[in-house]
Amino acid sequence: MRRAVVEMPLRDLEKLGGTSLPDQVSSCEIIHFFACDSRGCAGIARVSLKEKGADLEDLDRSGGFSRIERLSKAEGSYVVYYECEPMNCTTRGEQWPRVYVGLPTEFGDGRAKMTYFGNATEIKKLFKFLEKLGVRTRVLSLTDETLDPNSPMMSLTEKQRHILTAAYKIGYYDVPRRIDSAKVARALELDKSTVVEHLRKAEKRLLKQVIGF
């Protein structure tokens, strides 16, 4: 599996069949993807607005988001659940390469940082595809994606890693806590009891490794 992180002008997203950020948004960082495919994108993001007095309700839905729901607010930014319309990524009869969008994915200051995962052949197709579309890209990194077997996170189940990482990114472990377990559950579209159970099991496993018994 290869991992490519590329940077491109924000306005070039339109060449990929997408849209630019709403005018009121200064930056957007994707925290977690639920889906990002031909049916559209959905996930959790941290959104900062240009005007201090602006509100999410003021956003122009034609500028990137088809749905946006506030989860929490802190330090001038919102953590939101969002949905976007699908992108129409075809050129000269060719379909979008079999690559997957991952993290980090960030938008702001007129630039977009995108991360793609796929095998070596599909990543090469991606670069050719972007070139045909006239998307001006700068490759920030191109690496093999591997998991460190010695990482404490590897002691967790995939579900535990998924919930723990998402909870951390959206402020569950901040001091003071920005979001409670009920809101984490809502963001992940899971039952609160399921989220609490997986978080406790994950925390216990990690603490056991740190404490040593």
Secondary structure, 3 states (H helix, E strand, C coil): CEEEEEEEEHHHHHHHCCCCCCCCEEEEEEEEEEEEECCEEEEEEEEEECCCCCCHHHCCHHHCCCEEEEEEEECCEEEEEEEECCCCCEECCEECCCCEEEEEEEEECCEEEEEEEECHHHHHHHHHHHHHHCCCCEEEEEEECCCCCCCHHHHCCHHHHHHHHHHHHCCCCCCCCCCCHHHHHHHHCCCHHHHHHHHHHHHHHHHHHHHCC
